[in-house]
Amino acid sequence: MHWMEVTAESSILTSFYNAEDEANLVLPKLPALPKNYSTTAKIFSEEKSDEIMKLLGDVRLNALVLGGSSGFIEIYAYGMFKIATVTEVAGSCRGLCLSSDLKSLSVITEIQDSPDSEAEITYFQLDTSLLSSYLPEVTRMARKFTHISTLLQYIKLSLTCMCEAWEEILMQMDSRLTKFVQEKNTTTSVQDEFMQLLLWGKASLELQALLMNQLTVKGLKKLGQSIESSYSSIQKLVISHLQSGSEALLYYLSELKGMALWKQKYESLGLDASGIEEATTAVGSFILKANELLQVIDSSMKNFKAFFRWLYVAMLRMSEDHVLPELNKMTQKDITFVADFLTEHFNEAPELYNRKGKYFNVERVGQYLKDEDEDLVSPPNTEGNQWFHFLKNSTHLKESPLLFPYNPEKSLHFVKRQMEEVIDQCLQKPADVIGKSVHQAFCVSLYKTSQSEDSSPQLFKLPFLWNDKTSNLHYVLFTILESSVSKIHILRRHTDTSRSIGNGIVAVEFGNFLNNSINESSDARCYSCLDAHFYDDETVTVVLKESVEQEGKERILAQLPLSSVYTDEDQEVEFIWDSTKRLDEQRDEIATRTVFLDNQWRVLENMKAQYVAVNGIRKVSCVLSSNLRHVRVFEMDVEDDGEVEEEEEEETTQIAAGEPEELHRSVDNQEDVCGASAEELPDETEENESNLGL
């Protein structure tokens, strides 16, 4: 995994950065989602409503590069929108580095023919010049797609809140009526039973038992309040959140379509106008389904209100309770509402019982919120709709691209999933087109790994990749064992694959710099490199050990300036690459530099150091022991504050000369560090670590 930020500047990019906020002048601000619903909705909650757009990151293009074990590589703009899928790399990916000018991608892979064979470490440089050539277009396209991805997430969370607002208590009426049908002995239908109660004010003994014993006056009142509260919440979410998110989605898709029609700029990137039109149509269908849900909610609220008010009064009379005068008044319009409600909703449907285990579907909002492929139990009735009749009989309008397709039989969830699938297909095409344009520019097999090599996590192992943004160079750090000494090798390539650079591969050995030897002469000292990382563009941090390790021989943390490796006096014969051989087989022909580190090193006492991780911006190095149990953190560049005592001033002077200062003591007894449990780790350094006095 690798994250990079584009550093290139141009007048076109600057104008785009300045115009990025144009959508804010046209689109209303997305309402914050209620925080009392799903925890995931807190991303768009009221407290973070001003930070919604921060999810999109900076306007300047940045990219996340991911590599997998099957040889695939994916590049995500802003970490969200996939702009390239590369499949031509062989082996399992162990390292990635995309240059900040987007001209090339460095890849380290591990190729293993069989489980028993030795793995071969290979370096690839892939040409990604299409991204560099069309940087302004890629930035604009990625930005629009990232807005679309964020809006899809917003719509998804809005729908999640709607589902949470709908309660299972609303299904009580259906279940009670179904049970009533199964237990009643009369041949009268449920609809007729309620119609008789409406017309004559008298209920059968069975209906009276259902209402008074199972539903109860208190239960009916609670059910009515739940329906009103739930429907109102869903209605608000549809109007303020679902519709505003969908309209913003249409806006950005329309912008994308305009960009796709500018074929000179965007056709090479795979932006397809026809695919965007299909996505726009899918969003339109989703908006139609949301409007249909609003109509169902509005109709259900009116009918339920009249029905529950009438039934509440009827049950009070059955129980001979006092009925308030304002409740006793019922207009002819109210009676018509109740009669229509009973006619439409209280029909027994045996086929519904086979599907849902009930004969009734009085509550009709919940079916729109269920994530099912089945058709709606009670789709809206469009028989008397003149517009539907007109469209059905019009041969010209049936296939018109100006009209969004309507899915009366499907739920809102189903239409949303259809919309997401179409938009995903629309977003996928540029990644495929750009990925196919990426090709291999350089390949070299570095070395074979030994089967006896320790089983440390691959995360810690060399090679290490680095991109020098100032000089536009790719660097690769790795070691090759030569006569029991691991020399550090530095391979560098220009990010522009059409350009070459001198000293493409250099081996570095470390001359004696530890002059306080007691047991042996200083000339006999020889150091192996255990690990190396770039500290900044000009310095490499290394962990060294004496090649003949004895008791009392400490390991060393040092800073290697590249200026001591690449000197102006280099006039040596350039290394000639032989593509038929691995690099370790040609190690005798690689130029070797002997480097003396002066004061830029520190002895790591009482620690069997093995790995190092650095951050040049924070000026910090972290050293990890070979058993992965002990960690030390060093501040690499400490300035004198002028307010210390004389002894501290002397110590600070040494640090300023290049010696790093340790900030923290070793962290002992860490369990489960880097994926290894404490039981799996040797205890050989635990006693030494406990005696540190730093």
C-alpha positions in Angstrom: 0.0 0.0 0.0 1.3 3.4 -0.9 -0.2 6.9 -0.7 1.1 9.9 -2.8 0.2 13.5 -3.5 0.7 15.2 -6.8 3.1 18.1 -6.6 2.8 19.4 -10.2 1.5 22.9 -10.7 -0.1 24.4 -13.9 -2.4 27.3 -14.8 -5.1 24.7 -15.8 -4.9 23.0 -12.4 -5.0 26.3 -10.5 -8.1 27.4 -12.4 -9.8 24.1 -11.6 -8.9 24.4 -7.9 -10.4 27.9 -7.8 -13.6 26.7 -9.6 -14.1 23.7 -7.4 -16.7 25.5 -5.2 -19.0 26.3 -8.1 -21.4 23.5 -7.2 -22.0 25.2 -3.8 -23.6 28.1 -5.7 -26.0 25.8 -7.5 -26.7 23.0 -5.0 -28.3 23.4 -1.6 -26.2 22.2 1.3 -26.9 18.6 2.2 -28.9 18.4 5.4 -27.2 16.7 8.4 -28.6 13.2 9.1 -30.3 12.8 12.5 -27.8 11.5 15.0 -30.3 9.5 17.0 -30.4 6.8 14.3 -27.6 4.6 13.0 -24.1 5.2 14.3 -22.8 5.2 10.8 -25.0 8.2 10.1 -22.9 10.2 12.5 -20.5 10.7 9.5 -23.1 13.2 8.3 -24.4 14.3 11.7 -25.2 17.8 12.8 -21.8 18.2 14.6 -20.0 17.2 11.5 -22.2 18.8 8.9 -19.5 21.3 8.0 -17.0 18.5 7.5 -19.0 16.5 4.9 -16.9 17.8 2.1 -13.7 17.0 4.0 -14.3 13.4 3.3 -13.3 14.2 -0.2 -9.9 15.3 0.9 -7.9 18.2 -0.6 -8.7 19.4 -4.1 -5.2 18.6 -5.2 -5.0 15.1 -6.5 -3.7 12.4 -4.2 -3.8 8.6 -4.9 -3.8 5.4 -2.9 -2.0 2.5 -4.6 -2.8 -1.1 -3.5 -1.1 -4.3 -4.6 -2.2 -7.9 -4.0 -0.9 -11.4 -3.9 -2.3 -12.3 -7.3 -0.3 -9.6 -9.2 -3.1 -7.0 -9.5 -2.5 -3.3 -8.7 -5.2 -0.7 -8.2 -4.8 3.1 -8.0 -7.5 5.1 -6.2 -7.8 8.8 -6.6 -8.5 10.5 -3.2 -8.5 6.9 -1.8 -12.1 6.4 -3.1 -12.3 6.4 -6.9 -10.5 3.7 -8.8 -8.6 5.3 -11.7 -6.5 2.3 -12.8 -6.5 -1.5 -12.6 -3.2 -3.1 -13.6 -3.0 -6.8 -14.1 0.3 -7.3 -16.1 2.6 -7.6 -13.0 3.8 -11.1 -12.2 4.1 -12.4 -8.7 2.9 -11.2 -5.3 3.3 -7.4 -4.7 5.8 -6.5 -1.8 6.3 -2.8 -2.4 4.8 0.1 -4.4 5.8 3.6 -5.1 4.0 5.9 -7.5 6.0 9.0 -8.6 4.6 12.4 -7.6 4.6 13.4 -11.3 2.5 10.3 -12.2 4.9 9.3 -14.9 5.8 5.8 -13.5 5.1 3.3 -10.8 7.8 1.3 -9.1 6.8 -2.2 -8.0 8.6 -5.0 -6.1 7.2 -8.4 -6.5 8.0 -11.9 -5.2 7.8 -14.6 -7.8 7.6 -18.2 -6.7 7.2 -21.1 -9.1 6.3 -23.7 -6.5 5.8 -23.7 -2.7 9.2 -25.6 -2.3 11.2 -23.3 -4.6 13.1 -20.2 -3.7 11.2 -16.9 -4.3 12.7 -14.4 -6.7 12.5 -10.7 -5.8 11.9 -8.6 -9.0 11.7 -4.9 -9.6 9.4 -3.5 -12.2 9.0 0.1 -13.5 5.6 0.7 -15.1 4.9 3.5 -17.4 1.9 5.5 -16.2 2.5 8.5 -18.5 -1.2 8.7 -19.6 -2.1 9.9 -16.0 0.7 12.5 -16.2 -0.2 13.7 -19.7 -3.9 14.1 -18.8 -3.3 15.3 -15.2 -5.9 18.2 -15.2 -8.5 15.9 -16.8 -7.8 13.0 -14.5 -8.0 15.4 -11.5 -11.4 16.9 -12.6 -12.9 13.4 -13.5 -11.7 11.9 -10.2 -13.1 14.8 -8.3 -16.5 14.4 -9.8 -16.5 10.6 -9.3 -15.5 11.1 -5.7 -18.4 13.5 -5.1 -20.7 10.8 -6.6 -19.3 8.1 -4.4 -19.8 10.3 -1.3 -23.4 11.1 -2.3 -24.1 7.4 -2.8 -22.9 6.8 0.7 -25.1 9.7 1.9 -28.2 8.2 0.2 -27.4 4.8 1.6 -27.2 6.2 5.2 -30.4 8.2 4.6 -32.2 5.0 3.6 -30.7 3.2 6.7 -32.2 5.9 8.9 -35.6 5.5 7.2 -35.5 1.7 7.8 -34.7 2.4 11.5 -37.6 4.8 11.7 -40.0 2.1 10.5 -40.9 -0.1 13.5 -42.1 -3.7 13.7 -45.0 -2.5 15.8 -46.6 -1.3 12.6 -47.1 -4.9 11.6 -49.3 -5.7 14.6 -52.5 -4.9 12.7 -51.7 -7.4 10.0 -50.7 -10.2 12.4 -53.8 -9.7 14.6 -56.2 -9.7 11.6 -54.5 -12.9 10.2 -54.9 -14.6 13.6 -58.6 -13.4 13.6 -59.2 -15.0 10.2 -57.7 -18.3 11.3 -59.7 -18.5 14.6 -63.1 -17.2 13.5 -66.0 -19.7 13.0 -68.3 -17.5 10.9 -68.2 -17.3 7.1 -68.4 -13.5 7.1 -65.2 -11.8 5.7 -63.1 -9.5 7.9 -64.0 -6.6 5.6 -67.8 -7.3 6.1 -67.3 -7.5 9.8 -65.7 -4.1 10.0 -68.3 -2.7 7.5 -71.1 -3.8 9.7 -69.4 -2.1 12.7 -69.1 1.1 10.6 -72.7 1.1 9.3 -74.7 -0.3 12.3 -72.3 0.4 15.2 -72.5 -3.3 16.3 -69.7 -5.9 16.1 -69.9 -9.6 16.2 -68.8 -11.4 19.3 -65.6 -12.6 17.6 -64.7 -9.1 16.3 -65.5 -7.7 19.7 -63.1 -10.2 21.4 -60.4 -9.3 18.8 -60.7 -5.6 19.5 -61.2 -5.6 23.2 -58.9 -8.6 24.3 -56.1 -8.6 21.7 -55.8 -5.1 20.3 -57.2 -3.3 23.4 -58.0 0.5 23.6 -54.6 1.2 25.0 -52.8 -0.9 22.3 -54.8 0.8 19.5 -53.8 4.3 20.9 -50.2 3.3 21.0 -50.3 1.8 17.5 -51.8 5.0 16.1 -49.1 7.1 17.7 -46.4 4.8 16.5 -47.7 4.9 12.9 -48.0 8.7 12.9 -44.5 9.2 14.4 -42.8 6.7 12.2 -44.4 7.9 9.0 -43.7 11.5 9.8 -40.0 10.7 10.3 -39.7 8.7 7.1 -41.5 11.4 5.2 -39.0 14.1 6.4 -36.0 11.9 5.6 -37.3 11.3 2.0 -38.0 15.0 1.4 -35.0 16.6 3.0 -32.3 14.0 2.6 -33.1 11.4 -0.1 -34.3 13.9 -2.6 -31.6 16.5 -2.0 -28.9 13.7 -2.3 -30.5 12.4 -5.5 -30.7 15.9 -7.1 -27.0 16.5 -6.3 -26.2 13.1 -7.8 -28.0 14.2 -11.0 -26.0 17.5 -11.1 -22.6 15.8 -10.9 -23.7 13.1 -13.5 -24.8 15.9 -15.8 -21.3 17.6 -15.4 -19.7 14.3 -16.2 -21.7 13.8 -19.3 -20.6 17.3 -20.5 -17.0 16.3 -19.9 -17.5 12.9 -21.7 -18.8 14.7 -24.8 -15.5 16.6 -25.0 -13.9 13.6 -26.6 -10.6 15.4 -27.3 -9.9 15.6 -23.6 -11.7 12.7 -22.0 -12.1 9.9 -24.5 -8.6 8.6 -23.9 -9.4 8.2 -20.2 -12.4 6.0 -20.9 -15.2 8.4 -20.0 -18.2 7.2 -21.8 -21.3 9.4 -22.4 -23.7 6.5 -23.0 -22.7 4.9 -19.7 -23.3 8.2 -17.8 -26.7 8.5 -19.5 -27.7 5.1 -18.2 -26.5 6.2 -14.7 -28.6 9.4 -15.0 -31.6 7.3 -16.0 -31.1 5.0 -13.0 -31.0 8.0 -10.6 -34.2 9.3 -12.2 -36.0 6.0 -11.6 -34.8 6.2 -8.0 -36.3 9.7 -7.6 -39.6 8.5 -9.0 -39.7 5.6 -6.6 -39.0 8.0 -3.7 -41.9 10.2 -4.8 -44.1 7.1 -5.0 -43.2 6.3 -1.4 -44.1 9.9 -0.4 -47.6 9.4 -2.0 -48.1 6.1 -0.2 -47.1 7.7 3.1 -49.4 10.7 2.6 -52.3 8.5 1.7 -51.7 6.0 4.5 -51.4 8.8 7.1 -54.8 10.2 6.1 -56.5 6.9 6.0 -55.0 5.5 9.2 -55.8 8.7 11.1 -59.5 8.5 10.1 -59.6 4.7 10.6 -58.0 4.7 14.1 -60.2 7.6 15.2 -63.3 5.8 14.2 -62.2 2.5 15.7 -61.1 4.1 18.9 -64.6 5.6 19.5 -66.2 2.3 18.6 -64.1 0.4 21.1 -64.8 3.0 23.8 -68.5 2.4 23.2 -68.0 -1.4 23.5 -66.4 -0.9 26.8 -69.2 1.6 27.8 -66.6 4.3 28.5 -67.3 8.0 28.1 -66.7 9.3 24.6 -65.6 13.0 24.3 -67.9 15.1 22.2 -65.0 16.2 19.8 -64.3 12.5 19.1 -67.9 11.6 18.6 -68.2 14.0 15.6 -67.7 12.2 12.3 -68.3 13.9 9.0 -69.4 12.2 5.8 -65.9 12.7 4.5 -64.5 10.8 7.4 -66.9 7.9 6.9 -65.9 7.8 3.2 -62.2 7.7 4.2 -62.9 4.8 6.5 -65.0 2.9 4.0 -62.4 3.4 1.3 -59.7 2.2 3.7 -61.6 -1.0 4.6 -62.4 -1.7 0.9 -58.8 -1.3 -0.2 -56.8 -2.8 2.7 -59.0 -5.4 4.3 -59.3 -7.8 1.4 -58.2 -11.3 2.2 -55.4 -12.5 -0.1 -54.6 -16.2 0.2 -51.5 -15.8 -2.1 -50.2 -13.2 0.3 -50.4 -15.8 3.1 -48.3 -18.2 1.1 -45.6 -15.5 0.7 -45.7 -13.6 3.9 -47.6 -15.8 6.3 -50.5 -13.3 6.6 -53.7 -12.5 4.7 -53.5 -8.7 5.0 -51.2 -5.9 4.0 -52.7 -2.9 5.8 -49.3 -1.3 6.5 -47.9 -0.5 3.0 -44.8 1.6 3.8 -42.6 -1.1 5.2 -42.6 -3.0 1.9 -40.7 -0.2 0.2 -37.9 -0.3 2.8 -37.2 -4.0 2.7 -34.1 -5.1 0.9 -35.7 -7.9 -1.1 -35.8 -8.9 -4.8 -39.4 -9.9 -4.6 -42.1 -7.6 -6.0 -44.1 -5.3 -3.8 -47.0 -7.0 -2.0 -49.4 -4.2 -2.7 -48.1 -2.0 -5.6 -49.8 1.3 -6.3 -52.9 1.2 -8.3 -52.4 3.0 -11.6 -55.6 2.0 -13.4 -57.3 5.3 -13.2 -54.2 7.4 -13.8 -54.6 9.4 -17.1 -50.8 10.0 -17.5 -50.1 6.2 -17.3 -52.8 5.6 -19.8 -51.4 8.2 -22.2 -47.9 6.8 -22.0 -49.1 3.3 -22.5 -50.9 4.2 -25.7 -48.1 6.5 -27.1 -45.6 4.7 -29.3 -43.3 7.7 -29.4 -43.0 8.3 -25.6 -42.5 4.6 -24.7 -38.8 4.6 -25.7 -38.2 8.3 -25.1 -34.8 9.1 -23.4 -36.5 12.1 -21.8 -38.6 9.9 -19.6 -37.2 8.0 -16.7 -38.3 4.3 -16.5 -40.8 3.5 -13.7 -40.7 0.3 -11.7 -44.1 0.1 -9.9 -43.6 -3.5 -8.8 -40.2 -3.0 -7.0 -39.2 -1.6 -3.6 -37.1 1.5 -3.0 -34.2 -0.7 -1.8 -34.3 -2.7 -5.0 -34.2 0.4 -7.2 -31.4 1.9 -5.1 -29.3 -1.3 -5.7 -30.0 -1.1 -9.4 -28.8 2.5 -9.4 -25.6 1.7 -7.5 -24.8 -1.2 -10.0 -25.3 1.1 -13.0 -23.1 3.9 -11.5 -20.4 1.3 -10.5 -20.3 0.2 -14.1 -20.0 3.8 -15.2 -17.1 4.3 -12.7 -15.3 1.1 -13.7 -14.7 1.8 -17.4 -12.1 4.6 -16.9 -10.1 2.3 -14.5 -10.1 -0.5 -17.2 -9.0 1.9 -20.0 -6.3 3.6 -18.0 -5.1 0.3 -16.5 -4.6 -1.1 -20.1 -2.5 1.9 -21.0 0.0 1.1 -18.2 2.9 -1.0 -19.5 6.2 -2.4 -18.4 9.1 -0.1 -19.1 11.9 -1.8 -17.1 12.3 -5.1 -15.3 15.2 -6.6 -13.4 15.4 -9.7 -11.2 17.2 -8.6 -8.0 18.0 -11.8 -6.0 16.5 -15.0 -4.7 15.4 -15.3 -1.1 16.8 -18.1 1.0 14.5 -20.8 2.3 16.2 -20.6 5.6 15.4 -16.9 5.9 13.7 -15.9 9.1 9.9 -15.8 9.1 9.6 -12.1 10.0 6.6 -10.3 8.5 7.1 -9.1 4.9 6.2 -5.6 6.0 9.6 -5.2 7.6 11.8 -6.7 4.9 13.8 -4.9 2.2 13.6 -3.9 -0.6 12.5 -0.4 0.2 11.1 2.1 -2.4 11.4 5.9 -2.4 10.4 8.7 -4.8 12.6 11.8 -4.8 10.0 14.4 -5.7 12.5 17.2 -6.3 14.8 15.3 -8.8 12.0 13.0 -10.1 13.9 9.8 -9.3 12.8 6.3 -8.1 15.1 4.7 -5.6 15.3 1.0 -4.5 17.2 -0.1 -1.4 18.1 -3.7 -1.0 21.0 -5.9 0.3 22.9 -8.7 -1.4 25.0 -11.1 0.7 28.6 -11.1 -0.4 31.3 -13.0 1.5 29.2 -13.0 4.7 28.8 -9.2 4.4 25.4 -7.7 3.4 26.2 -4.7 1.2 23.4 -2.2 0.7 22.6 -1.6 -3.0 21.0 1.5 -4.3 19.2 1.3 -7.6 17.8 4.5 -9.1 15.7 5.2 -12.1 14.3 8.4 -13.6 10.5 8.7 -13.2 10.3 9.5 -16.9 10.9 6.1 -18.5 12.2 7.7 -21.7 15.2 9.2 -19.8 18.2 7.5 -18.3 20.5 8.4 -15.4 24.1 7.6 -14.5 25.1 5.3 -11.6 21.9 3.3 -12.0 23.1 0.7 -9.5 25.6 1.3 -6.8 26.8 -1.0 -3.9 27.7 0.6 -0.6 30.1 -0.8 2.1 30.8 0.9 5.3 34.4 1.6 6.3 35.5 1.6 9.9 34.0 4.4 12.0 34.0 2.8 15.5 37.4 3.7 16.8 37.0 2.5 20.4 37.6 -1.1 19.7 39.2 -3.0 22.6 39.4 -6.6 21.4 40.6 -6.2 17.8 42.2 -3.8 15.5 40.0 -1.2 13.8 41.1 -2.3 10.4 39.5 -5.7 10.9 36.0 -4.3 11.4 33.4 -5.0 8.7 29.8 -4.1 8.8 26.7 -5.7 7.3 23.5 -3.7 6.6 20.4 -5.2 8.3 17.8 -2.7 7.3 17.6 0.7 5.5 15.0 3.3 4.9 15.1 6.7 3.3 15.0 9.5 5.9 14.6 12.2 3.3 15.6 12.8 -0.3 19.3 13.2 0.7 19.7 10.7 3.6 19.3 7.0 4.2 18.9 5.6 7.8 20.6 2.2 8.2 20.9 -0.4 10.9 24.4 -2.1 10.9 26.1 -5.0 12.7 29.6 -6.3 12.7 29.8 -9.2 10.3 31.6 -11.3 12.9 29.3 -11.0 15.7 30.5 -11.7 19.2 29.4 -11.0 22.7 29.7 -7.3 23.4 29.4 -6.3 19.7 26.6 -3.8 19.5 24.5 -2.8 16.6 24.5 0.7 15.1 22.0 3.2 13.9 23.5 5.5 11.3 22.6 8.2 8.8 24.0 7.7 5.3 24.2 10.9 3.2 23.6 10.2 -0.5 26.2 12.9 -1.3 28.9 10.5 0.0 27.6 7.8 -2.4 27.0 9.9 -5.6 30.1 12.2 -5.8 31.0 14.6 -8.6 34.2 12.6 -9.2 32.4 9.5 -10.3 34.0 8.5 -13.6 33.6 4.8 -13.3 32.4 2.6 -16.1 28.6 2.4 -16.2 27.1 -0.9 -15.2 25.8 -2.9 -18.1 22.5 -4.7 -17.4 22.3 -8.3 -18.5 18.6 -9.2 -18.6 19.3 -12.9 -18.7 20.8 -12.9 -15.2 19.7 -11.9 -11.8 21.4 -8.9 -10.3 23.0 -10.9 -7.5 24.7 -13.0 -10.2 26.3 -9.8 -11.5 27.3 -8.4 -8.2 31.0 -8.4 -9.0 30.5 -6.0 -11.8 28.6 -3.5 -9.7 30.6 -0.4 -8.6 31.2 -0.3 -4.8 31.5 2.8 -2.7 33.2 2.7 0.6 31.6 5.2 3.0 32.9 6.6 6.3 30.1 8.0 8.5 32.0 10.4 10.7 29.7 11.3 13.7 26.4 10.4 12.2 25.8 7.1 14.0 24.9 5.8 17.4 25.6 2.5 19.2 22.4 0.7 20.1 23.4 -0.8 23.5 21.7 -3.8 25.0 19.5 -4.3 22.0 19.6 -6.7 19.1 18.2 -4.2 16.6 17.0 -5.5 13.3 14.5 -3.2 11.6 14.1 0.6 11.3 11.2 2.9 10.3 11.8 6.6 9.9 9.9 9.8 9.3 12.0 12.6 8.0 9.3 15.2 8.3 8.8 14.5 12.0 12.6 13.8 12.4 12.0 10.5 14.2 13.4 7.0 13.8 11.9 3.8 15.3 14.1 0.8 15.9 12.6 -2.7 16.4 14.5 -5.7 17.8 14.9 -9.0 15.9 12.4 -10.8 18.1 9.8 -8.0 17.5 9.4 -7.4 21.2 11.4 -4.2 21.9 11.0 -0.8 20.4 13.1 2.4 20.7 12.2 5.8 19.3 14.9 8.3 18.5 14.7 12.0 17.7 17.2 12.5 14.9 17.7 16.3 14.8 17.7 18.0 18.2 18.5 21.7 18.6 20.1 23.3 21.6 17.5 25.4 23.5 20.2 27.5 25.3 18.7 26.8 28.8 20.5 23.7 29.9 23.3 23.1 32.3 26.9 22.8 31.3 26.9 19.0 31.1 23.7 18.9 29.1 25.1 21.5 26.7 28.1 19.2 26.0 25.7 16.3 25.3 23.6 18.5 23.0 26.7 19.6 21.1 27.4 15.9 20.3 23.8 15.4 19.2 23.9 18.5 16.9 26.9 17.0 15.3 24.8 14.1 14.1 24.2 11.8 17.0 20.5 11.0 17.5 19.0 11.4 20.9 16.8 8.6 22.3 13.4 9.8 23.5 11.9 6.7 25.0 13.1 3.6 26.7 12.6 0.2 25.3 9.1 -1.1 25.5 9.3 -4.5 27.2 7.0 -7.4 27.3 4.8 -6.3 24.4 2.4 -9.0 23.5 1.1 -9.6 20.0 3.4 -7.1 18.3 3.3 -7.2 14.5 1.1 -10.3 14.4 3.3 -12.5 16.6 2.2 -13.7 20.0 4.4 -13.4 23.1 4.7 -17.2 23.3 6.2 -17.3 19.8 8.9 -14.8 20.5 12.3 -15.7 22.1 13.2 -14.1 25.4 16.9 -13.7 24.8 17.0 -9.9 25.1 14.5 -9.5 27.9 17.1 -9.5 30.7 19.3 -7.0 28.9 16.4 -4.7 28.1 15.3 -4.5 31.8 18.7 -3.1 32.8 18.7 -0.1 30.4 19.4 3.2 31.9 19.2 5.7 29.1 
